[in-house]
């Protein structure tokens, strides 16, 4: 099921394109090496198939590699951080 995830630094997003439709995780760079993950969107026909989770995992992987913390303001990312994140991913999470 793993799909090719594209990271676009200019638009500050991670995306998967499947059948011409884009799933996306968008972020902002904040002071003090924090990335705010503020929006995920998956087309209706692709929901429930794990694409948002793949995008969020890739976002956390990028944050870790670049020594950022993660502020999860998107409800999906916040839920992921509480319920599905690995112990190491949880260490990257910061609160408002």
N, CA, C and O atoms as a printed pandas DataFrame, in Angstrom:
     atom_number atom_name residue_name chain_id  residue_number  x_coord  y_coord  z_coord
0              1         N          UNK        A               1    0.802   -1.195    0.000
1              2        CA          UNK        A               1    0.000    0.000    0.000
2              3         C          UNK        A               1    0.852    1.269    0.000
3              4         O          UNK        A               1    0.348    2.323   -0.389
4              5         N          UNK        A               2    2.094    1.217    0.410
5              6        CA          UNK        A               2    2.923    2.418    0.474
6              7         C          UNK        A               2    3.000    3.088   -0.897
7              8         O          UNK        A               2    3.291    2.443   -1.904
8              9         N          UNK        A               3    2.740    4.356   -0.913
9             10        CA          UNK        A               3    2.754    5.145   -2.137
10            11         C          UNK        A               3    3.940    6.098   -2.104
11            12         O          UNK        A               3    4.509    6.361   -1.044
12            13         N          UNK        A               4    4.306    6.609   -3.263
13            14        CA          UNK        A               4    5.390    7.581   -3.372
14            15         C          UNK        A               4    4.935    8.908   -2.764
15            16         O          UNK        A               4    3.958    9.505   -3.216
16            17         N          UNK        A               5    5.644    9.354   -1.749
17            18        CA          UNK        A               5    5.323   10.625   -1.103
18            19         C          UNK        A               5    6.299   11.667   -1.605
19            20         O          UNK        A               5    7.511   11.454   -1.618
20            21         N          UNK        A               6    5.745   12.806   -2.021
21            22        CA          UNK        A               6    6.563   13.914   -2.510
22            23         C          UNK        A               6    6.581   15.006   -1.443
23            24         O          UNK        A               6    5.537   15.406   -0.928
24            25         N          UNK        A               7    7.788   15.482   -1.118
25            26        CA          UNK        A               7    7.930   16.601   -0.188
26            27         C          UNK        A               7    8.285   17.838   -0.997
27            28         O          UNK        A               7    9.319   17.870   -1.665
28            29         N          UNK        A               8    7.439   18.847   -0.942
29            30        CA          UNK        A               8    7.701   20.107   -1.631
30            31         C          UNK        A               8    8.020   21.164   -0.586
31            32         O          UNK        A               8    7.130   21.645    0.115
32            33         N          UNK        A               9    9.288   21.520   -0.487
33            34        CA          UNK        A               9    9.719   22.497    0.506
34            35         C          UNK        A               9    9.122   23.872    0.206
35            36         O          UNK        A               9    8.768   24.599    1.133
36            37         N          UNK        A              10    9.005   24.242   -1.071
37            38        CA          UNK        A              10    8.452   25.558   -1.422
38            39         C          UNK        A              10    7.014   25.734   -0.955
39            40         O          UNK        A              10    6.652   26.797   -0.452
40            41         N          UNK        A              11    6.191   24.704   -1.117
41            42        CA          UNK        A              11    4.795   24.811   -0.676
42            43         C          UNK        A              11    4.600   24.274    0.743
43            44         O          UNK        A              11    3.488   24.290    1.270
44            45         N          UNK        A              12    5.674   23.804    1.350
45            46        CA          UNK        A              12    5.656   23.242    2.702
46            47         C          UNK        A              12    4.559   22.179    2.829
47            48         O          UNK        A              12    3.622   22.302    3.618
48            49         N          UNK        A              13    4.721   21.144    2.025
49            50        CA          UNK        A              13    3.720   20.073    2.056
50            51         C          UNK        A              13    4.331   18.727    1.675
51            52         O          UNK        A              13    5.363   18.642    1.010
52            53         N          UNK        A              14    3.647   17.689    2.124
53            54        CA          UNK        A              14    3.910   16.322    1.714
54            55         C          UNK        A              14    2.667   15.871    0.977
55            56         O          UNK        A              14    1.553   16.166    1.408
56            57         N          UNK        A              15    2.838   15.155   -0.135
57            58        CA          UNK        A              15    1.656   14.762   -0.891
58            59         C          UNK        A              15    1.829   13.392   -1.530
59            60         O          UNK        A              15    2.938   12.915   -1.772
60            61         N          UNK        A              16    0.667   12.779   -1.793
61            62        CA          UNK        A              16    0.562   11.524   -2.534
62            63         C          UNK        A              16   -0.474   11.780   -3.615
63            64         O          UNK        A              16   -1.561   12.279   -3.324
64            65         N          UNK        A              17   -0.150   11.443   -4.864
65            66        CA          UNK        A              17   -1.132   11.561   -5.941
66            67         C          UNK        A              17   -1.520   10.153   -6.360
67            68         O          UNK        A              17   -0.669    9.334   -6.705
68            69         N          UNK        A              18   -2.811    9.886   -6.324
69            70        CA          UNK        A              18   -3.336    8.575   -6.668
70            71         C          UNK        A              18   -4.544    8.770   -7.578
71            72         O          UNK        A              18   -5.513    9.432   -7.207
72            73         N          UNK        A              19   -4.476    8.189   -8.768
73            74        CA          UNK        A              19   -5.552    8.345   -9.754
74            75         C          UNK        A              19   -5.868    9.814  -10.016
75            76         O          UNK        A              19   -7.030   10.191  -10.166
76            77         N          UNK        A              20   -4.823   10.638  -10.069
77            78        CA          UNK        A              20   -4.988   12.057  -10.375
78            79         C          UNK        A              20   -5.495   12.902   -9.224
79            80         O          UNK        A              20   -5.718   14.099   -9.401
80            81         N          UNK        A              21   -5.685   12.320   -8.054
81            82        CA          UNK        A              21   -6.189   13.060   -6.892
82            83         C          UNK        A              21   -5.098   13.121   -5.830
83            84         O          UNK        A              21   -4.405   12.137   -5.573
84            85         N          UNK        A              22   -4.960   14.302   -5.216
85            86        CA          UNK        A              22   -3.868   14.541   -4.279
86            87         C          UNK        A              22   -4.332   14.480   -2.825
87            88         O          UNK        A              22   -5.335   15.085   -2.447
88            89         N          UNK        A              23   -3.577   13.734   -2.024
89            90        CA          UNK        A              23   -3.709   13.750   -0.568
90            91         C          UNK        A              23   -2.534   14.579   -0.057
91            92         O          UNK        A              23   -1.430   14.484   -0.595
92            93         N          UNK        A              24   -2.762   15.394    0.981
93            94        CA          UNK        A              24   -1.732   16.341    1.379
94            95         C          UNK        A              24   -1.659   16.531    2.896
95            96         O          UNK        A              24   -2.666   16.467    3.601
96            97         N          UNK        A              25   -0.440   16.766    3.370
97            98        CA          UNK        A              25   -0.162   17.242    4.726
98            99         C          UNK        A              25    0.568   18.558    4.547
99           100         O          UNK        A              25    1.612   18.607    3.897
100          101         N          UNK        A              26    0.027   19.633    5.120
101          102        CA          UNK        A              26    0.661   20.952    5.015
102          103         C          UNK        A              26    1.219   21.368    6.368
103          104         O          UNK        A              26    0.671   21.031    7.418
104          105         N          UNK        A              27    2.319   22.107    6.320
105          106        CA          UNK        A              27    2.961   22.557    7.557
106          107         C          UNK        A              27    3.495   23.970    7.414
107          108         O          UNK        A              27    3.650   24.486    6.308
108          109         N          UNK        A              28    3.773   24.588    8.560
109          110        CA          UNK        A              28    4.437   25.890    8.605
110          111         C          UNK        A              28    5.692   25.752    9.461
111          112         O          UNK        A              28    5.741   24.948   10.393
112          113         N          UNK        A              29    6.698   26.546    9.129
113          114        CA          UNK        A              29    7.896   26.600    9.957
114          115         C          UNK        A              29    7.700   27.723   10.966
115          116         O          UNK        A              29    7.429   28.863   10.590
116          117         N          UNK        A              30    7.836   27.402   12.236
117          118        CA          UNK        A              30    7.707   28.364   13.320
118          119         C          UNK        A              30    9.086   28.606   13.934
119          120         O          UNK        A              30   10.032   27.870   13.654
120          121         N          UNK        A              31    9.197   29.637   14.769
121          122        CA          UNK        A              31   10.486   29.867   15.448
122          123         C          UNK        A              31   10.881   28.667   16.317
123          124         O          UNK        A              31   10.059   27.805   16.626
124          125         N          UNK        A              32   12.125   28.637   16.688
125          126        CA          UNK        A              32   12.680   27.623   17.594
126          127         C          UNK        A              32   12.615   26.203   17.042
127          128         O          UNK        A              32   12.424   25.243   17.789
128          129         N          UNK        A              33   12.777   26.081   15.708
129          130        CA          UNK        A              33   12.840   24.762   15.060
130          131         C          UNK        A              33   11.578   23.936   15.324
131          132         O          UNK        A              33   11.657   22.775   15.723
132          133         N          UNK        A              34   10.421   24.548   15.098
133          134        CA          UNK        A              34    9.132   23.868   15.251
134          135         C          UNK        A              34    8.414   23.872   13.903
135          136         O          UNK        A              34    8.368   24.890   13.212
136          137         N          UNK        A              35    7.855   22.717   13.543
137          138        CA          UNK        A              35    6.984   22.617   12.373
138          139         C          UNK        A              35    5.561   22.437   12.872
139          140         O          UNK        A              35    5.275   21.520   13.641
140          141         N          UNK        A              36    4.672   23.314   12.433
141          142        CA          UNK        A              36    3.263   23.185   12.764
142          143         C          UNK        A              36    2.590   22.400   11.647
143          144         O          UNK        A              36    2.523   22.861   10.507
144          145         N          UNK        A              37    2.095   21.218   11.976
145          146        CA          UNK        A              37    1.344   20.410   11.018
146          147         C          UNK        A              37   -0.116   20.821   11.181
147          148         O          UNK        A              37   -0.786   20.397   12.123
148          149         N          UNK        A              38   -0.608   21.656   10.251
149          150        CA          UNK        A              38   -1.905   22.291   10.446
150          151         C          UNK        A              38   -3.029   21.784    9.556
151          152         O          UNK        A              38   -4.189   22.121    9.793
152          153         N          UNK        A              39   -2.721   20.979    8.529
153          154        CA          UNK        A              39   -3.801   20.567    7.628
154          155         C          UNK        A              39   -3.464   19.258    6.926
155          156         O          UNK        A              39   -2.389   19.104    6.346
156          157         N          UNK        A              40   -4.402   18.320    6.990
157          158        CA          UNK        A              40   -4.325   17.119    6.158
158          159         C          UNK        A              40   -5.629   17.035    5.378
159          160         O          UNK        A              40   -6.694   17.418    5.861
160          161         N          UNK        A              41   -5.512   16.530    4.175
161          162        CA          UNK        A              41   -6.701   16.344    3.346
162          163         C          UNK        A              41   -6.495   15.141    2.437
163          164         O          UNK        A              41   -5.467   15.002    1.774
164          165         N          UNK        A              42   -7.501   14.279    2.428
165          166        CA          UNK        A              42   -7.488   13.091    1.583
166          167         C          UNK        A              42   -8.813   13.064    0.826
167          168         O          UNK        A              42   -9.869   13.202    1.444
168          169         N          UNK        A              43   -8.786   12.889   -0.501
169          170        CA          UNK        A              43  -10.044   12.812   -1.255
170          171         C          UNK        A              43  -10.957   11.720   -0.684
171          172         O          UNK        A              43  -10.489   10.685   -0.212
172          173         N          UNK        A              44  -12.246   11.972   -0.738
173          174        CA          UNK        A              44  -13.239   11.067   -0.150
174          175         C          UNK        A              44  -13.015    9.616   -0.560
175          176         O          UNK        A              44  -13.074    8.713    0.275
176          177         N          UNK        A              45  -12.758    9.393   -1.847
177          178        CA          UNK        A              45  -12.626    8.008   -2.313
178          179         C          UNK        A              45  -11.372    7.303   -1.812
179          180         O          UNK        A              45  -11.249    6.088   -1.963
180          181         N          UNK        A              46  -10.441    8.042   -1.220
181          182        CA          UNK        A              46   -9.209    7.431   -0.709
182          183         C          UNK        A              46   -9.140    7.416    0.813
183          184         O          UNK        A              46   -8.152    6.951    1.381
184          185         N          UNK        A              47  -10.173    7.915    1.475
185          186        CA          UNK        A              47  -10.164    7.949    2.941
186          187         C          UNK        A              47  -10.280    6.544    3.508
187          188         O          UNK        A              47  -10.859    5.647    2.895
188          189         N          UNK        A              48   -9.711    6.381    4.699
189          190        CA          UNK        A              48   -9.782    5.098    5.386
190          191         C          UNK        A              48   -8.812    4.060    4.865
191          192         O          UNK        A              48   -8.901    2.889    5.232
192          193         N          UNK        A              49   -7.877    4.475    4.005
193          194        CA          UNK        A              49   -6.927    3.537    3.413
194          195         C          UNK        A              49   -5.488    3.765    3.897
195          196         O          UNK        A              49   -4.554    3.133    3.404
196          197         N          UNK        A              50   -5.322    4.666    4.858
197          198        CA          UNK        A              50   -4.002    4.873    5.459
198          199         C          UNK        A              50   -3.136    5.937    4.816
199          200         O          UNK        A              50   -1.973    6.081    5.193
200          201         N          UNK        A              51   -3.659    6.688    3.859
201          202        CA          UNK        A              51   -2.829    7.684    3.182
202          203         C          UNK        A              51   -2.464    8.854    4.093
203          204         O          UNK        A              51   -1.327    9.324    4.065
204          205         N          UNK        A              52   -3.407    9.327    4.894
205          206        CA          UNK        A              52   -3.100   10.422    5.819
206          207         C          UNK        A              52   -2.026    9.974    6.809
207          208         O          UNK        A              52   -1.114   10.736    7.127
208          209         N          UNK        A              53   -2.136    8.751    7.288
209          210        CA          UNK        A              53   -1.141    8.232    8.232
210          211         C          UNK        A              53    0.242    8.172    7.592
211          212         O          UNK        A              53    1.235    8.516    8.233
212          213         N          UNK        A              54    0.318    7.739    6.332
213          214        CA          UNK        A              54    1.610    7.708    5.634
214          215         C          UNK        A              54    2.211    9.102    5.549
215          216         O          UNK        A              54    3.408    9.284    5.767
216          217         N          UNK        A              55    1.366   10.093    5.229
217          218        CA          UNK        A              55    1.855   11.467    5.114
218          219         C          UNK        A              55    2.367   11.982    6.454
219          220         O          UNK        A              55    3.427   12.604    6.520
220          221         N          UNK        A              56    1.621   11.724    7.514
221          222        CA          UNK        A              56    2.023   12.191    8.841
222          223         C          UNK        A              56    3.315   11.510    9.279
223          224         O          UNK        A              56    4.202   12.166    9.825
224          225         N          UNK        A              57    3.433   10.207    9.047
225          226        CA          UNK        A              57    4.675    9.507    9.395
226          227         C          UNK        A              57    5.866   10.105    8.639
227          228         O          UNK        A              57    6.949   10.261    9.203
228          229         N          UNK        A              58    5.661   10.434    7.372
229          230        CA          UNK        A              58    6.733   11.047    6.585
230          231         C          UNK        A              58    7.070   12.434    7.125
231          232         O          UNK        A              58    8.239   12.819    7.161
232          233         N          UNK        A              59    6.063   13.175    7.539
233          234        CA          UNK        A              59    6.299   14.486    8.150
234          235         C          UNK        A              59    7.125   14.377    9.423
235          236         O          UNK        A              59    8.059   15.152    9.627
236          237         N          UNK        A              60    6.788   13.422   10.276
237          238        CA          UNK        A              60    7.553   13.200   11.500
238          239         C          UNK        A              60    8.982   12.772   11.171
239          240         O          UNK        A              60    9.929   13.206   11.826
240          241         N          UNK        A              61    9.132   11.935   10.172
241          242        CA          UNK        A              61   10.465   11.477    9.759
242          243         C          UNK        A              61   11.324   12.667    9.319
243          244         O          UNK        A              61   12.495   12.766    9.686
244          245         N          UNK        A              62   10.732   13.569    8.528
245          246        CA          UNK        A              62   11.442   14.773    8.088
246          247         C          UNK        A              62   11.800   15.654    9.289
247          248         O          UNK        A              62   12.933   16.120    9.408
248          249         N          UNK        A              63   10.826   15.877   10.176
249          250        CA          UNK        A              63   11.073   16.716   11.354
250          251         C          UNK        A              63   12.235   16.159   12.170
251          252         O          UNK        A              63   13.109   16.913   12.597
252          253         N          UNK        A              64   12.251   14.866   12.385
253          254        CA          UNK        A              64   13.315   14.230   13.157
254          255         C          UNK        A              64   14.671   14.391   12.467
255          256         O          UNK        A              64   15.658   14.753   13.107
256          257         N          UNK        A              65   14.713   14.124   11.177
257          258        CA          UNK        A              65   15.982   14.195   10.439
258          259         C          UNK        A              65   16.555   15.606   10.430
259          260         O          UNK        A              65   17.772   15.789   10.411
260          261         N          UNK        A              66   15.670   16.607   10.442
261          262        CA          UNK        A              66   16.120   18.003   10.382
262          263         C          UNK        A              66   16.147   18.675   11.761
263          264         O          UNK        A              66   16.349   19.885   11.862
264          265         N          UNK        A              67   15.942   17.884   12.815
265          266        CA          UNK        A              67   16.009   18.358   14.207
266          267         C          UNK        A              67   14.935   19.391   14.538
267          268         O          UNK        A              67   15.202   20.381   15.219
268          269         N          UNK        A              68   13.723   19.153   14.051
269          270        CA          UNK        A              68   12.573   19.989   14.377
270          271         C          UNK        A              68   11.713   19.284   15.408
271          272         O          UNK        A              68   11.772   18.065   15.564
272          273         N          UNK        A              69   10.915   20.072   16.107
273          274        CA          UNK        A              69    9.823   19.568   16.932
274          275         C          UNK        A              69    8.552   19.719   16.097
275          276         O          UNK        A              69    8.555   20.417   15.083
276          277         N          UNK        A              70    7.471   19.069   16.519
277          278        CA          UNK        A              70    6.210   19.095   15.784
278          279         C          UNK        A              70    5.099   19.638   16.679
279          280         O          UNK        A              70    4.897   19.160   17.795
280          281         N          UNK        A              71    4.386   20.636   16.178
281          282        CA          UNK        A              71    3.200   21.170   16.827
282          283         C          UNK        A              71    2.002   20.696   16.011
283          284         O          UNK        A              71    1.773   21.207   14.915
284          285         N          UNK        A              72    1.225   19.724   16.519
285          286        CA          UNK        A              72    0.125   19.158   15.741
286          287         C          UNK        A              72   -1.188   19.926   15.957
287          288         O          UNK        A              72   -1.951   19.596   16.864
288          289         N          UNK        A              73   -1.455   20.945   15.132
289          290        CA          UNK        A              73   -2.702   21.691   15.270
290          291         C          UNK        A              73   -3.816   21.129   14.394
291          292         O          UNK        A              73   -4.984   21.445   14.618
292          293         N          UNK        A              74   -3.489   20.315   13.413
293          294        CA          UNK        A              74   -4.497   19.612   12.621
294          295         C          UNK        A              74   -5.108   18.516   13.512
295          296         O          UNK        A              74   -4.368   17.765   14.148
296          297         N          UNK        A              75   -6.442   18.413   13.566
297          298        CA          UNK        A              75   -7.053   17.381   14.410
298          299         C          UNK        A              75   -6.579   15.964   14.093
299          300         O          UNK        A              75   -6.389   15.160   15.006
300          301         N          UNK        A              76   -6.385   15.649   12.816
301          302        CA          UNK        A              76   -5.916   14.301   12.473
302          303         C          UNK        A              76   -4.513   14.062   13.024
303          304         O          UNK        A              76   -4.239   13.004   13.590
304          305         N          UNK        A              77   -3.630   15.039   12.860
305          306        CA          UNK        A              77   -2.249   14.881   13.336
306          307         C          UNK        A              77   -2.224   14.797   14.860
307          308         O          UNK        A              77   -1.457   14.020   15.427
308          309         N          UNK        A              78   -3.056   15.590   15.520
309          310        CA          UNK        A              78   -3.122   15.541   16.990
310          311         C          UNK        A              78   -3.573   14.159   17.459
311          312         O          UNK        A              78   -3.018   13.614   18.413
312          313         N          UNK        A              79   -4.571   13.596   16.794
313          314        CA          UNK        A              79   -5.056   12.256   17.143
314          315         C          UNK        A              79   -3.963   11.222   16.892
315          316         O          UNK        A              79   -3.742   10.333   17.714
316          317         N          UNK        A              80   -3.275   11.342   15.742
317          318        CA          UNK        A              80   -2.164   10.436   15.436
318          319         C          UNK        A              80   -1.110   10.519   16.544
319          320         O          UNK        A              80   -0.636    9.494   17.035
320          321         N          UNK        A              81   -0.748   11.745   16.933
321          322        CA          UNK        A              81    0.299   11.944   17.939
322          323         C          UNK        A              81   -0.082   11.291   19.271
323          324         O          UNK        A              81    0.782   10.759   19.967
324          325         N          UNK        A              82   -1.352   11.329   19.623
325          326        CA          UNK        A              82   -1.799   10.739   20.888
326          327         C          UNK        A              82   -1.955    9.229   20.812
327          328         O          UNK        A              82   -1.599    8.516   21.750
328          329         N          UNK        A              83   -2.487    8.741   19.699
329          330        CA          UNK        A              83   -2.897    7.338   19.642
330          331         C          UNK        A              83   -1.993    6.404   18.844
331          332         O          UNK        A              83   -1.936    5.210   19.136
332          333         N          UNK        A              84   -1.285    6.925   17.842
333          334        CA          UNK        A              84   -0.553    6.038   16.934
334          335         C          UNK        A              84    0.943    6.300   16.849
335          336         O          UNK        A              84    1.686    5.459   16.343
336          337         N          UNK        A              85    1.393    7.438   17.329
337          338        CA          UNK        A              85    2.810    7.789   17.196
338          339         C          UNK        A              85    3.690    6.812   17.977
339          340         O          UNK        A              85    3.304    6.291   19.024
340          341         N          UNK        A              86    4.869    6.587   17.440
341          342        CA          UNK        A              86    5.851    5.786   18.167
342          343         C          UNK        A              86    6.347    6.600   19.360
343          344         O          UNK        A              86    6.122    7.808   19.434
344          345         N          UNK        A              87    7.014    5.940   20.279
345          346        CA          UNK        A              87    7.571    6.646   21.443
346          347         C          UNK        A              87    8.508    7.754   20.982
347          348         O          UNK        A              87    8.502    8.848   21.545
348          349         N          UNK        A              88    9.305    7.476   19.969
349          350        CA          UNK        A              88   10.240    8.494   19.476
350          351         C          UNK        A              88    9.488    9.661   18.833
351          352         O          UNK        A              88    9.851   10.817   19.052
352          353         N          UNK        A              89    8.456    9.380   18.050
353          354        CA          UNK        A              89    7.673   10.456   17.451
354          355         C          UNK        A              89    7.026   11.327   18.537
355          356         O          UNK        A              89    6.963   12.548   18.399
356          357         N          UNK        A              90    6.552   10.699   19.605
357          358        CA          UNK        A              90    5.939   11.454   20.709
358          359         C          UNK        A              90    6.922   12.417   21.349
359          360         O          UNK        A              90    6.525   13.481   21.823
360          361         N          UNK        A              91    8.198   12.061   21.370
361          362        CA          UNK        A              91    9.228   12.945   21.913
362          363         C          UNK        A              91    9.379   14.227   21.104
363          364         O          UNK        A              91    9.858   15.236   21.622
364          365         N          UNK        A              92    8.975   14.193   19.838
365          366        CA          UNK        A              92    9.081   15.366   18.965
366          367         C          UNK        A              92    7.921   16.342   19.138
367          368         O          UNK        A              92    8.010   17.491   18.705
368          369         N          UNK        A              93    6.844   15.899   19.761
369          370        CA          UNK        A              93    5.628   16.706   19.865
370          371         C          UNK        A              93    5.769   17.785   20.926
371          372         O          UNK        A              93    6.254   17.532   22.029
372          373         N          UNK        A              94    5.336   18.995   20.577
373          374        CA          UNK        A              94    5.285   20.106   21.529
374          375         C          UNK        A              94    3.835   20.604   21.609
375          376         O          UNK        A              94    3.047   20.426   20.681
376          377         N          UNK        A              95    3.515   21.224   22.729
377          378        CA          UNK        A              95    2.190   21.802   22.947
378          379         C          UNK        A              95    2.245   23.294   22.639
379          380         O          UNK        A              95    3.318   23.897   22.609
380          381         N          UNK        A              96    1.084   23.868   22.415
381          382        CA          UNK        A              96    0.993   25.323   22.188
382          383         C          UNK        A              96    1.426   26.070   23.418
383          384         O          UNK        A              96    1.420   27.301   23.427
